[in-house]
Amino acid sequence: MASAELTTILNQVLEGLTADTIDESLEKLRFFFPETLLLGALDLIDRDSGKPSTIRIPYIILYKTPWGRPQYEVLGSTATYIVFPGLPSVATATAYCTCPAYAYSVLLSETQIMCKHILATLLALRLSRCVERPVTADELASMIARQCKV
């Protein structure tokens, strides 16, 4: 698990990210993440940027729940994952993803701070690249149930 100091510095880099500072911020993010993870996260954000808006597929979706808690879903290369980027800081991890890479690289081997899905979600939020959709409690329950199927 990443140290509190490292997480604080990473959050400062992410908070400073804007469309105007993207090159500088990406250079700083290279300190925290291997090139493959950083490029994978950027690919999730930019996958459809060259297509007309009428045929774009959203890869990072921000669901607006009736009770105000945002819910994120990321369409990965092999499956769709639920991402929880803003967990309370008293937890050992401040983010969680349902992907296998998170379970292995972050939780078990502790070789990464986060997976590409969490990083893509955080970057997309800062760059206003999430697609927002309203969701009912029943729809949200169905989404979570799909993630739990083995």
Backbone as a chain_set.jsonl record, in Angstrom:
{"seq": "MASAELTTILNQVLEGLTADTIDESLEKLRFFFPETLLLGALDLIDRDSGKPSTIRIPYIILYKTPWGRPQYEVLGSTATYIVFPGLPSVATATAYCTCPAYAYSVLLSETQIMCKHILATLLALRLSRCVERPVTADELASMIARQCKV", "coords": {"N": [[0.852, -1.173, 0.0], [0.498, 2.235, -0.727], [2.391, 4.854, 0.789], [1.191, 7.36, 3.092], [2.294, 9.854, 2.623], [3.198, 9.679, -0.03], [0.774, 9.282, -1.351], [-0.46, 11.721, -0.773], [1.178, 13.531, -2.2], [0.757, 12.579, -4.809], [-1.991, 13.128, -5.061], [-1.88, 15.927, -5.03], [-0.587, 16.41, -7.46], [-2.536, 15.406, -9.208], [-4.657, 17.147, -8.597], [-3.668, 19.504, -9.632], [-3.896, 19.141, -12.298], [-4.967, 20.229, -15.398], [-6.482, 21.078, -18.565], [-4.691, 22.858, -19.615], [-2.315, 22.307, -18.29], [-1.578, 19.759, -18.915], [0.642, 18.401, -20.194], [2.83, 18.92, -18.468], [1.808, 17.824, -16.096], [1.489, 15.126, -16.811], [4.127, 14.394, -17.126], [4.957, 14.54, -14.467], [3.328, 12.521, -13.419], [4.552, 10.278, -14.411], [6.468, 9.67, -12.591], [5.101, 8.303, -10.614], [3.809, 6.147, -11.819], [4.194, 3.23, -13.924], [5.046, 3.383, -17.416], [3.331, 1.823, -19.037], [0.973, 1.562, -17.515], [0.169, 4.237, -17.21], [-0.177, 4.99, -19.92], [-2.183, 3.169, -20.566], [-4.306, 4.109, -18.987], [-4.66, 6.66, -20.12], [-5.408, 5.868, -22.666], [-7.939, 4.773, -22.195], [-9.35, 7.098, -21.72], [-9.035, 8.569, -24.084], [-9.892, 6.964, -26.187], [-12.1, 7.206, -27.999], [-11.832, 9.746, -29.039], [-11.332, 10.648, -31.647], [-13.56, 10.059, -33.115], [-16.82, 10.843, -34.516], [-19.208, 12.524, -32.418], [-21.675, 11.274, -32.394], [-21.269, 8.551, -32.638], [-19.645, 7.759, -30.584], [-18.459, 5.723, -27.953], [-18.98, 5.641, -24.556], [-16.338, 5.334, -22.28], [-15.725, 5.876, -19.697], [-17.927, 6.278, -17.253], [-19.937, 8.37, -15.351], [-22.201, 7.876, -13.005], [-25.015, 9.426, -11.735], [-26.375, 9.206, -8.679], [-29.579, 8.915, -6.966], [-29.26, 9.734, -4.314], [-27.061, 11.323, -4.285], [-24.414, 10.345, -4.261], [-21.67, 9.791, -6.274], [-21.198, 7.316, -8.803], [-18.952, 5.294, -10.494], [-18.188, 3.821, -13.619], [-16.115, 1.863, -15.605], [-15.292, 0.997, -18.829], [-13.361, -1.5, -19.535], [-10.61, -3.216, -21.217], [-11.276, -5.904, -21.316], [-13.519, -6.275, -19.744], [-16.204, -4.685, -17.867], [-15.772, -2.427, -15.231], [-16.372, -1.431, -11.842], [-15.583, 1.544, -10.245], [-14.331, 3.067, -7.361], [-13.362, 5.974, -6.529], [-13.152, 7.842, -4.404], [-12.82, 7.04, -1.585], [-13.211, 7.128, 2.014], [-10.554, 8.709, 3.805], [-9.639, 7.383, 6.022], [-9.562, 4.765, 5.488], [-7.474, 1.984, 4.439], [-6.909, 2.098, 1.771], [-7.528, 4.664, -0.572], [-9.045, 4.428, -2.759], [-10.834, 2.124, -4.887], [-11.123, -0.632, -7.128], [-12.919, -2.945, -9.141], [-11.47, -4.615, -10.767], [-9.258, -7.361, -11.756], [-6.531, -6.663, -11.833], [-6.255, -4.64, -9.941], [-6.77, -6.037, -7.573], [-4.578, -7.814, -7.55], [-2.126, -6.267, -8.138], [-2.299, -3.987, -6.499], [-3.512, -4.623, -3.99], [-2.57, -7.276, -3.216], [0.239, -7.781, -4.089], [1.226, -5.255, -3.773], [2.562, -3.579, -5.612], [1.757, -1.475, -7.146], [0.225, 1.807, -7.002], [-2.352, 2.293, -7.783], [-4.809, 0.968, -10.098], [-5.13, 1.085, -13.741], [-7.746, 1.777, -14.316], [-8.755, 3.234, -12.139], [-6.95, 5.386, -12.199], [-7.558, 6.399, -14.762], [-10.193, 7.213, -14.32], [-9.84, 9.237, -12.369], [-8.261, 11.052, -13.849], [-10.014, 11.599, -15.972], [-12.094, 12.845, -14.605], [-10.818, 15.222, -13.754], [-10.312, 16.359, -16.225], [-12.763, 16.71, -17.301], [-13.932, 14.582, -18.801], [-15.673, 12.522, -18.349], [-18.646, 10.722, -19.009], [-21.789, 11.683, -18.081], [-24.538, 10.163, -16.45], [-27.844, 9.717, -15.272], [-28.939, 7.512, -12.638], [-31.05, 5.028, -11.266], [-31.854, 3.599, -8.041], [-32.446, 0.865, -8.341], [-31.293, 0.304, -10.854], [-28.623, 0.765, -10.264], [-28.187, -1.225, -8.354], [-28.454, -3.462, -10.008], [-26.234, -3.098, -11.685], [-24.126, -3.45, -9.858], [-24.642, -6.06, -9.053], [-24.083, -7.439, -11.422], [-21.323, -7.233, -11.436], [-20.671, -8.908, -9.371], [-21.093, -11.48, -10.2], [-19.745, -14.674, -10.702]], "CA": [[0.0, 0.0, 0.0], [1.289, 3.46, -0.828], [2.463, 5.62, 2.03], [0.313, 8.533, 3.143], [3.004, 10.977, 2.004], [3.18, 9.468, -1.477], [-0.603, 9.516, -1.786], [-0.695, 13.168, -0.695], [1.868, 14.164, -3.331], [0.03, 12.189, -6.02], [-3.24, 13.901, -5.098], [-1.541, 17.304, -5.41], [-0.334, 16.399, -8.907], [-3.831, 15.241, -9.877], [-5.443, 18.37, -8.405], [-3.107, 20.542, -10.49], [-4.092, 18.767, -13.702], [-5.991, 20.899, -16.204], [-6.175, 20.961, -19.991], [-3.524, 23.712, -19.881], [-1.105, 21.781, -17.647], [-1.569, 18.308, -19.131], [1.984, 17.883, -20.478], [3.61, 18.995, -17.23], [1.239, 16.877, -15.132], [1.799, 13.764, -17.258], [5.533, 14.178, -16.805], [4.997, 14.266, -13.025], [2.683, 11.228, -13.164], [5.507, 9.222, -14.77], [7.186, 9.332, -11.366], [4.266, 7.429, -9.796], [3.253, 5.002, -12.545], [4.939, 2.759, -15.091], [4.561, 3.911, -18.692], [2.207, 1.025, -19.541], [-0.231, 1.89, -16.751], [-0.206, 5.605, -17.561], [-0.707, 4.968, -21.287], [-3.454, 2.444, -20.522], [-5.319, 5.024, -18.449], [-4.914, 7.686, -21.134], [-6.135, 5.22, -23.759], [-9.347, 4.676, -21.797], [-9.943, 8.432, -21.833], [-8.958, 9.084, -25.457], [-10.224, 5.934, -27.164], [-13.054, 7.643, -29.016], [-11.745, 11.188, -29.285], [-11.303, 10.961, -33.073], [-14.82, 9.679, -33.753], [-17.922, 11.802, -34.344], [-19.879, 12.347, -31.124], [-22.86, 10.419, -32.531], [-20.924, 7.127, -32.55], [-18.695, 7.531, -29.493], [-18.839, 4.831, -26.863], [-18.358, 6.157, -23.326], [-15.511, 4.364, -21.575], [-15.756, 6.236, -18.28], [-19.279, 6.784, -17.02], [-20.247, 8.875, -14.017], [-23.628, 7.736, -12.729], [-25.521, 10.296, -10.669], [-27.352, 8.462, -7.891], [-30.603, 9.774, -6.368], [-28.838, 10.217, -2.997], [-25.946, 12.239, -4.455], [-23.097, 9.689, -4.297], [-21.328, 9.415, -7.647], [-20.811, 5.929, -9.054], [-18.187, 5.288, -11.732], [-18.054, 2.554, -14.325], [-15.099, 1.985, -16.645], [-15.29, -0.086, -19.803], [-11.973, -1.906, -19.727], [-10.333, -3.951, -22.45], [-11.903, -7.226, -21.295], [-14.765, -6.265, -18.963], [-16.596, -3.401, -17.295], [-15.427, -2.422, -13.818], [-16.873, -0.348, -11.004], [-14.461, 2.233, -9.614], [-14.661, 3.902, -6.206], [-12.153, 6.782, -6.371], [-13.097, 8.75, -3.259], [-13.126, 6.395, -0.309], [-12.742, 7.921, 3.16], [-9.104, 8.608, 3.98], [-9.287, 6.513, 7.15], [-9.377, 3.419, 4.947], [-6.093, 1.737, 4.033], [-6.828, 2.554, 0.383], [-8.478, 5.752, -0.81], [-9.789, 4.101, -3.975], [-10.992, 0.687, -5.103], [-11.63, -1.033, -8.44], [-13.301, -4.355, -9.148], [-10.677, -5.365, -11.753], [-8.259, -8.273, -11.195], [-5.233, -5.99, -11.69], [-6.26, -3.933, -8.661], [-6.64, -7.042, -6.515], [-3.229, -8.36, -7.513], [-1.028, -5.292, -8.107], [-2.429, -2.998, -5.425], [-3.81, -5.234, -2.69], [-1.75, -8.434, -2.853], [1.689, -7.603, -4.233], [1.534, -3.867, -3.418], [3.537, -3.034, -6.556], [1.183, -0.283, -7.772], [-0.601, 2.657, -6.148], [-3.722, 2.094, -8.263], [-4.891, 0.376, -11.431], [-5.366, 2.063, -14.806], [-9.152, 2.202, -14.306], [-8.862, 4.313, -11.147], [-6.219, 6.538, -12.727], [-8.346, 6.96, -15.869], [-11.349, 7.9, -13.731], [-9.361, 10.48, -11.753], [-7.857, 11.961, -14.922], [-11.219, 12.004, -16.707], [-12.795, 13.814, -13.76], [-10.094, 16.498, -13.802], [-10.355, 16.894, -17.587], [-14.185, 16.734, -17.707], [-14.1, 13.612, -19.881], [-16.631, 11.489, -17.952], [-20.008, 10.855, -19.518], [-22.684, 11.64, -16.924], [-25.85, 9.563, -16.65], [-28.586, 9.471, -14.031], [-29.178, 6.094, -12.374], [-31.951, 4.763, -10.144], [-31.32, 2.638, -7.073], [-32.561, -0.474, -8.924], [-30.288, 0.178, -11.912], [-27.33, 0.671, -9.597], [-28.124, -2.57, -7.766], [-28.217, -4.39, -11.121], [-24.835, -2.924, -12.098], [-23.263, -4.067, -8.853], [-24.882, -7.503, -9.112], [-23.342, -7.953, -12.586], [-19.92, -7.311, -11.043], [-20.501, -9.97, -8.379], [-21.236, -12.803, -10.815], [-18.474, -15.376, -10.867]], "C": [[0.896, 1.234, 0.0], [1.288, 4.198, 0.511], [1.543, 6.827, 1.942], [0.97, 9.728, 2.463], [2.968, 10.878, 0.485], [1.793, 9.737, -2.047], [-0.937, 11.004, -1.775], [-0.052, 13.891, -1.876], [1.162, 13.837, -4.64], [-1.266, 12.98, -6.15], [-2.989, 15.358, -5.483], [-1.266, 17.409, -6.905], [-1.655, 16.301, -9.66], [-4.692, 16.494, -9.75], [-4.947, 19.512, -9.288], [-3.316, 20.287, -11.971], [-5.252, 19.537, -14.323], [-5.613, 20.682, -17.665], [-4.926, 21.773, -20.338], [-2.224, 23.136, -19.325], [-0.906, 20.295, -17.91], [-0.161, 17.756, -19.364], [2.853, 17.848, -19.226], [3.118, 17.959, -16.213], [1.538, 15.435, -15.523], [3.255, 13.424, -16.967], [5.685, 13.85, -15.316], [4.396, 12.896, -12.71], [3.595, 10.06, -13.523], [6.353, 8.798, -13.563], [6.43, 8.266, -10.567], [3.873, 6.123, -10.48], [4.174, 4.548, -13.667], [4.266, 3.27, -16.372], [3.331, 3.147, -19.191], [0.906, 1.349, -18.816], [-0.733, 3.287, -17.114], [-0.807, 5.658, -18.966], [-2.04, 4.232, -21.356], [-4.588, 3.317, -20.015], [-5.673, 6.1, -19.467], [-5.687, 7.116, -22.319], [-7.618, 5.092, -23.431], [-10.061, 6.014, -21.948], [-10.063, 8.864, -23.291], [-9.432, 8.123, -26.541], [-11.108, 6.42, -28.306], [-12.891, 9.091, -29.442], [-11.73, 11.554, -30.763], [-12.595, 10.658, -33.802], [-15.864, 10.776, -33.588], [-18.689, 11.499, -33.059], [-21.097, 11.44, -31.213], [-22.53, 8.938, -32.422], [-19.887, 6.834, -31.466], [-19.289, 6.607, -28.445], [-18.196, 5.39, -25.595], [-17.573, 5.055, -22.621], [-15.44, 4.649, -20.086], [-17.082, 6.94, -18.027], [-19.421, 7.184, -15.558], [-21.756, 8.795, -13.85], [-23.99, 8.631, -11.556], [-26.618, 9.543, -9.929], [-28.373, 9.419, -7.292], [-30.172, 10.376, -5.025], [-27.553, 11.051, -3.072], [-24.557, 11.63, -4.49], [-22.778, 9.315, -5.738], [-20.881, 7.959, -7.718], [-20.119, 5.899, -10.411], [-18.099, 3.881, -12.302], [-17.068, 2.778, -15.464], [-15.171, 0.753, -17.534], [-13.836, -0.41, -20.105], [-11.8, -2.693, -21.006], [-11.004, -5.32, -22.48], [-13.23, -7.275, -20.548], [-15.065, -4.838, -18.508], [-16.388, -3.471, -15.789], [-16.064, -1.237, -13.104], [-15.679, 0.221, -10.245], [-14.992, 3.126, -8.5], [-13.446, 4.784, -5.919], [-12.063, 7.591, -5.088], [-13.487, 8.111, -1.954], [-12.608, 7.256, 0.838], [-11.256, 7.673, 3.418], [-8.695, 7.756, 5.177], [-9.096, 5.074, 6.693], [-7.909, 3.242, 4.552], [-5.872, 2.139, 2.586], [-7.875, 3.642, 0.188], [-9.267, 5.548, -2.091], [-9.876, 2.586, -4.087], [-11.537, 0.455, -6.504], [-11.92, -2.526, -8.394], [-12.483, -5.192, -10.128], [-9.663, -6.289, -11.068], [-6.894, -7.611, -10.985], [-5.151, -5.237, -10.369], [-6.044, -4.936, -7.524], [-5.203, -7.545, -6.409], [-2.162, -7.286, -7.276], [-1.09, -4.311, -6.947], [-2.592, -3.683, -4.071], [-2.854, -6.357, -2.297], [-0.251, -8.162, -2.921], [2.16, -6.2, -3.867], [2.615, -3.259, -4.311], [3.042, -1.771, -7.246], [0.374, 0.499, -6.744], [-2.072, 2.457, -6.489], [-3.67, 1.445, -9.63], [-5.197, 1.46, -12.461], [-6.804, 2.571, -14.814], [-9.381, 3.338, -13.305], [-8.16, 5.561, -11.668], [-6.995, 7.199, -13.864], [-9.547, 7.735, -15.342], [-10.928, 9.234, -13.126], [-8.95, 11.509, -12.807], [-9.071, 12.485, -15.683], [-12.034, 13.018, -15.908], [-12.137, 15.19, -13.847], [-10.208, 17.164, -15.169], [-11.774, 16.972, -18.146], [-14.447, 15.808, -18.89], [-14.995, 12.437, -19.487], [-17.969, 11.775, -18.62], [-20.933, 10.694, -18.322], [-24.036, 11.061, -17.31], [-26.554, 9.433, -15.301], [-28.818, 7.969, -13.872], [-30.125, 5.971, -11.182], [-31.29, 3.764, -9.204], [-31.367, 1.222, -7.638], [-31.521, -0.705, -10.015], [-28.891, 0.027, -11.315], [-27.148, -0.709, -8.969], [-27.848, -3.611, -8.845], [-26.774, -4.312, -11.605], [-23.898, -3.637, -11.136], [-23.425, -5.582, -8.861], [-24.142, -8.134, -10.29], [-21.869, -8.123, -12.24], [-19.656, -8.495, -10.112], [-20.621, -11.367, -8.968], [-19.869, -13.413, -11.059], [-18.53, -16.281, -12.055]], "O": [[1.934, 1.257, 0.661], [0.31, 4.164, 1.258], [1.166, 7.26, 0.853], [0.298, 10.523, 1.806], [2.735, 11.871, -0.204], [1.659, 10.35, -3.107], [-1.623, 11.492, -2.672], [-0.671, 14.766, -2.481], [0.985, 14.712, -5.488], [-1.598, 13.45, -7.238], [-3.8, 15.96, -6.186], [-1.663, 18.382, -7.546], [-1.875, 17.022, -10.633], [-5.385, 16.865, -10.698], [-5.725, 20.393, -9.654], [-2.958, 21.117, -12.806], [-6.378, 19.496, -13.825], [-4.538, 20.159, -17.959], [-4.186, 21.413, -21.254], [-1.146, 23.442, -19.833], [-0.144, 19.639, -17.2], [0.193, 16.732, -18.779], [3.531, 16.855, -18.961], [3.921, 17.301, -15.551], [1.813, 14.606, -14.655], [3.573, 12.292, -16.603], [6.465, 12.968, -14.955], [4.895, 12.187, -11.836], [3.427, 8.962, -12.992], [6.885, 7.688, -13.532], [7.049, 7.423, -9.917], [3.632, 5.115, -9.816], [4.854, 5.363, -14.29], [3.068, 3.55, -16.391], [2.394, 3.754, -19.709], [-0.153, 1.405, -19.441], [-1.933, 3.487, -17.304], [-1.834, 6.302, -19.176], [-2.928, 4.62, -22.115], [-5.699, 3.275, -20.544], [-6.847, 6.419, -19.657], [-6.524, 7.802, -22.906], [-8.463, 5.284, -24.305], [-11.249, 6.053, -22.27], [-11.068, 9.452, -23.689], [-9.369, 8.464, -27.722], [-10.874, 6.071, -29.463], [-13.751, 9.615, -30.15], [-12.088, 12.681, -31.107], [-12.72, 10.965, -34.987], [-15.807, 11.552, -32.634], [-18.802, 10.34, -32.662], [-21.516, 10.885, -30.197], [-23.42, 8.136, -32.14], [-19.31, 5.747, -31.451], [-20.467, 6.703, -28.1], [-16.982, 5.594, -25.565], [-18.097, 3.964, -22.394], [-15.128, 3.758, -19.297], [-17.326, 8.043, -18.517], [-19.07, 6.427, -14.653], [-22.5, 9.551, -14.475], [-23.343, 8.593, -10.51], [-27.677, 9.272, -10.496], [-28.083, 10.603, -7.121], [-30.677, 11.431, -4.641], [-27.013, 11.444, -2.038], [-23.591, 12.354, -4.732], [-23.549, 8.587, -6.365], [-20.258, 7.446, -6.79], [-20.654, 6.43, -11.384], [-17.957, 2.897, -11.577], [-17.17, 3.76, -16.2], [-15.117, -0.381, -17.059], [-13.166, 0.316, -20.839], [-12.738, -2.824, -21.792], [-11.275, -5.847, -23.559], [-13.989, -8.23, -20.709], [-14.283, -3.916, -18.737], [-16.775, -4.446, -15.144], [-16.267, -0.176, -13.694], [-14.874, -0.519, -9.679], [-15.975, 3.846, -8.677], [-12.578, 4.388, -5.142], [-10.962, 7.995, -4.714], [-14.396, 8.591, -1.277], [-11.669, 8.029, 0.655], [-10.769, 6.553, 3.263], [-7.515, 7.44, 5.328], [-8.533, 4.257, 7.421], [-7.189, 4.221, 4.356], [-4.753, 2.489, 2.21], [-8.981, 3.55, 0.721], [-10.071, 6.4, -2.469], [-9.1, 1.858, -3.468], [-12.325, 1.256, -7.008], [-11.245, -3.277, -7.69], [-12.775, -6.375, -10.305], [-9.256, -6.033, -9.934], [-6.177, -7.966, -10.05], [-4.093, -5.2, -9.742], [-5.232, -4.706, -6.628], [-4.671, -7.688, -5.308], [-1.384, -7.382, -6.326], [-0.055, -3.853, -6.462], [-1.886, -3.356, -3.117], [-2.374, -6.388, -1.164], [0.45, -8.297, -1.919], [3.355, -5.977, -3.672], [3.476, -2.518, -3.838], [3.833, -1.064, -7.871], [-0.1, -0.055, -5.752], [-2.931, 2.452, -5.607], [-2.61, 1.378, -10.252], [-5.485, 2.603, -12.108], [-7.057, 3.685, -15.272], [-10.112, 4.287, -13.589], [-8.703, 6.663, -11.59], [-7.082, 8.425, -13.923], [-9.878, 8.799, -15.865], [-11.587, 10.25, -13.346], [-9.253, 12.695, -12.674], [-9.147, 13.672, -16.001], [-12.602, 13.948, -16.481], [-12.821, 16.203, -13.997], [-10.202, 18.391, -15.266], [-11.964, 17.265, -19.326], [-15.099, 16.195, -19.86], [-15.068, 11.452, -20.221], [-18.367, 12.929, -18.774], [-20.871, 9.684, -17.622], [-24.608, 11.407, -18.343], [-25.927, 9.078, -14.303], [-28.884, 7.24, -14.862], [-30.013, 6.718, -10.209], [-30.276, 3.157, -9.548], [-30.428, 0.451, -7.439], [-30.931, -1.782, -10.094], [-28.078, -0.752, -11.811], [-26.066, -1.29, -9.05], [-27.084, -4.548, -8.615], [-26.16, -5.336, -11.902], [-22.984, -4.345, -11.559], [-22.446, -6.31, -8.695], [-23.627, -9.245, -10.17], [-21.232, -9.067, -12.708], [-18.543, -9.021, -10.072], [-20.283, -12.345, -8.302], [-18.956, -12.754, -11.556], [-17.55, -16.961, -12.36]]}, "num_chains": 1, "name": "protein.A"}
